[in-house]
Amino acid sequence: MQKIKKILFSGIIIFVFLAVTVPGTDCESLPKLKITSGEYAPFVSSKIDGYGLITEIITASLKDMGYAPEYVFYPWKRCELAVKNGELWAAFPYAYTEERAKFSLYSDRIMNSDTKFFYSKKHLKKKVVWETLEDLKQYKIGGVLGYFYRKDFDESGLKVIYAASEASAVNRLRLGSVDLYVSDEAVFWHLVQQNHSSEKMDFAVLDKSYSKIGYHLMVSKKYPGAQELLTKFNVCLKQVRQSGLFNRILKKYHMPDTKDQAQ
């Protein structure tokens, strides 16, 4: 009887071992898709576990597709160039522009963005009211290289000082090097909380939004099978929304749920 128990126990051990080592059950065994992004916390960051909110949504969607992402972090202009040259499958999170659409395809919208102008109450004392960008010509505007608003700003004749990163641009606003800084609300307040939490009350935001856009995957037209992969991604992104996983990821990052992110 004791011998039978030992045989049964050994069989259970072998079964459990096989169950957790079957090829194809984890991301390591899945085919890879190379994707690039820059620092844009809390949406994406190499410094966050899981690489940020939108990154986790993309990872979940790709896993449903049967793929694993290989994330590469570049400066934003380098991200765009990599997509343009077909060096990798996609970059994110990107807003649609006609210029980028010449060399890329766009996924369904992953999330909404509300972009506004921020200022330092220590350095800008007068009330700023604007209706068109031309109303802001008297101010020095802070921006980030490679972002979607550059064409608008150039055409409106704004005085813009571009930084290489969000963190650098926020610091310029803090020091008074620029009067206004344009940013996604969630990104701006995350950076302030992370880097200048003791000065949070020194910053304020103008009521009027500069833009309300969607964030997408920007897929290289030169990548083999780009359209087929993108079609599958859109299907799986929808499934991630419907499964409730999308909302659970939003909740993890203290973001509004899909009532505010409805397509």
C-alpha positions in Angstrom: 0.0 0.0 0.0 2.9 2.4 0.9 4.5 1.6 -2.4 1.3 2.4 -4.3 1.0 5.8 -2.5 4.6 6.6 -3.5 3.9 5.8 -7.2 0.7 7.9 -7.1 2.5 10.8 -5.5 5.3 10.6 -8.1 2.7 10.6 -10.8 1.1 13.7 -9.5 4.5 15.5 -9.3 5.3 14.6 -12.9 1.8 15.8 -14.0 2.2 19.1 -12.3 5.7 19.6 -13.8 4.4 18.9 -17.3 1.4 21.2 -16.8 3.6 24.2 -16.0 6.2 23.5 -18.6 4.1 22.9 -21.7 5.5 25.0 -24.6 3.4 27.9 -25.6 1.8 28.6 -22.3 3.8 31.7 -21.4 5.1 34.9 -23.1 8.6 33.6 -23.5 7.5 31.0 -26.0 5.4 33.3 -28.1 6.6 35.0 -31.3 7.8 38.5 -30.7 6.6 41.8 -32.1 9.1 44.7 -31.7 7.4 47.9 -30.5 8.9 51.3 -29.5 7.9 54.1 -27.3 9.3 57.0 -25.2 8.9 58.2 -21.7 5.3 59.3 -21.2 4.2 58.2 -17.7 1.8 57.1 -16.5 0.8 55.8 -20.0 4.2 54.4 -20.8 7.6 54.4 -19.0 10.6 52.1 -18.7 10.6 53.0 -15.0 7.2 51.6 -14.2 6.4 47.9 -13.5 4.5 46.7 -16.6 5.8 49.8 -18.5 2.7 51.8 -17.8 -1.0 51.9 -18.4 -1.3 51.9 -22.2 1.6 49.4 -22.4 -0.3 46.9 -20.2 -3.3 47.2 -22.5 -1.2 46.6 -25.5 0.6 43.7 -23.9 -2.8 42.1 -23.0 -4.1 42.5 -26.5 -1.0 41.0 -28.1 -1.1 38.1 -25.7 -4.6 37.4 -27.0 -3.2 37.5 -30.5 -0.6 34.9 -29.6 2.3 37.4 -29.6 4.6 38.8 -27.0 5.8 42.4 -27.3 9.5 43.3 -27.3 9.5 46.9 -26.1 12.3 49.3 -27.1 12.5 52.8 -25.6 13.8 55.6 -27.9 13.5 59.4 -28.0 10.2 60.4 -29.7 11.7 61.5 -33.0 13.6 58.2 -33.2 10.4 56.3 -32.5 8.7 57.9 -35.5 11.8 57.3 -37.7 11.9 53.6 -36.8 8.3 53.2 -37.9 8.9 55.2 -41.1 11.8 53.0 -42.0 10.1 49.7 -41.1 12.6 48.8 -38.4 9.8 47.5 -36.2 6.1 46.9 -36.2 4.7 49.9 -34.3 5.2 52.8 -31.9 2.8 54.2 -29.3 1.0 56.2 -28.0 0.5 58.4 -31.1 -2.1 60.8 -32.3 -3.3 60.6 -35.9 -1.8 63.2 -38.3 -2.0 63.3 -42.0 1.8 63.5 -42.3 2.3 60.3 -40.3 -0.5 58.5 -42.2 1.7 58.7 -45.3 4.0 56.0 -43.8 1.9 54.4 -41.1 -1.3 52.6 -40.3 -3.3 53.4 -37.1 -4.9 51.0 -34.7 -8.3 51.7 -33.2 -8.1 54.2 -30.4 -6.7 52.8 -27.2 -7.4 55.8 -24.9 -8.5 59.4 -25.0 -6.2 62.4 -24.2 -7.2 65.8 -23.0 -4.3 68.2 -23.8 -4.2 71.6 -22.1 -1.9 74.5 -21.3 -0.3 74.7 -17.9 1.4 77.5 -16.1 3.4 78.4 -13.0 1.5 80.8 -10.7 4.9 82.0 -9.4 6.0 83.2 -12.8 2.8 84.1 -14.7 0.6 86.5 -12.8 -1.8 87.7 -15.4 -4.9 85.7 -16.4 -4.6 84.0 -19.8 -7.8 83.7 -21.9 -7.5 82.3 -25.4 -9.8 81.2 -28.2 -7.3 80.5 -31.0 -3.6 79.7 -30.9 -2.9 83.2 -32.3 -4.1 84.6 -29.0 -1.0 83.0 -27.4 1.6 84.7 -29.5 2.8 87.0 -26.7 3.8 84.0 -24.6 6.7 81.6 -24.7 5.3 78.1 -25.1 7.0 74.9 -23.9 6.6 71.7 -26.0 8.4 68.4 -26.6 10.2 67.4 -29.8 8.3 65.0 -32.1 4.8 65.8 -30.7 1.7 66.1 -32.8 1.1 69.8 -32.1 4.3 71.2 -33.8 2.6 71.9 -37.2 -0.2 73.8 -35.6 2.2 75.9 -33.5 4.4 76.7 -36.4 1.5 77.7 -38.6 0.1 79.9 -35.8 3.4 81.7 -35.4 3.9 80.8 -31.7 7.2 81.2 -29.9 7.9 77.6 -28.9 10.8 76.2 -27.0 11.0 72.4 -27.5 12.5 70.0 -25.0 13.7 66.5 -25.5 11.4 65.1 -22.8 8.3 65.9 -20.8 10.3 66.0 -17.5 12.7 68.6 -19.0 9.8 70.7 -20.3 8.0 70.7 -17.0 11.2 71.8 -15.3 11.4 74.8 -17.7 7.9 75.8 -16.8 8.8 75.5 -13.1 11.8 77.8 -13.5 10.0 80.3 -15.6 11.9 79.6 -18.9 8.5 79.3 -20.6 5.2 80.9 -19.8 2.9 78.0 -20.8 3.4 74.3 -21.4 1.1 72.1 -23.4 0.6 68.5 -22.1 -1.8 65.7 -21.5 -3.4 66.4 -18.1 -2.6 62.9 -16.7 1.0 63.1 -17.8 1.6 66.6 -16.5 0.2 65.9 -13.0 2.0 62.6 -12.8 5.3 64.3 -13.5 4.7 67.0 -11.0 3.8 64.4 -8.4 6.9 62.4 -9.1 9.4 65.2 -9.4 8.1 68.3 -7.8 5.4 67.2 -5.3 6.2 69.9 -2.8 5.5 72.5 -5.5 2.3 71.0 -6.8 0.2 74.0 -5.7 2.4 76.3 -7.7 1.0 74.9 -11.0 -2.4 75.6 -12.6 -4.1 74.8 -15.9 -6.1 76.9 -18.3 -9.7 75.8 -18.6 -9.9 75.5 -22.4 -8.5 72.3 -23.9 -6.0 72.6 -26.7 -7.1 69.3 -28.1 -9.0 66.1 -27.3 -7.4 63.3 -29.3 -7.1 59.5 -29.3 -3.9 57.5 -28.6 -3.2 54.8 -31.1 -0.6 52.3 -32.1 1.2 53.7 -35.2 2.1 50.7 -37.4 4.8 50.7 -40.1 3.5 50.2 -43.6 6.8 48.6 -44.4 6.6 45.9 -41.8 5.8 42.4 -43.2 2.1 41.5 -42.7 1.5 44.9 -41.0 -2.2 45.2 -42.0 -3.1 41.6 -41.1 -1.4 42.0 -37.7 -3.2 45.3 -37.1 -6.6 43.8 -37.9 -6.0 41.1 -35.3 -4.8 43.6 -32.8 -8.0 45.7 -33.1 -10.1 42.6 -32.6 -8.1 41.6 -29.5 -8.1 45.2 -28.1 -11.9 45.1 -28.3 -11.9 41.8 -26.4 -9.7 43.2 -23.7 -12.2 46.0 -23.3 -15.2 43.7 -23.2 -13.6 41.2 -20.8 -13.2 43.9 -18.0 -9.4 43.7 -18.1 -9.2 47.1 -19.7 -11.1 48.7 -16.7 -9.0 46.8 -14.2 -5.9 48.3 -15.7 -7.4 51.8 -15.7 -8.3 51.3 -12.0 -4.8 50.2 -11.2 -3.5 53.6 -12.5 -6.4 55.6 -10.9 -7.9 56.6 -14.3 -11.5 57.0 -15.2 -13.2 53.8 -16.5 -14.5 53.1 -20.0 -17.6 55.3 -19.5 -15.1 58.2 -20.1 -13.1 56.2 -22.6 -15.9 55.1 -24.9 -15.1 54.9 -28.5 
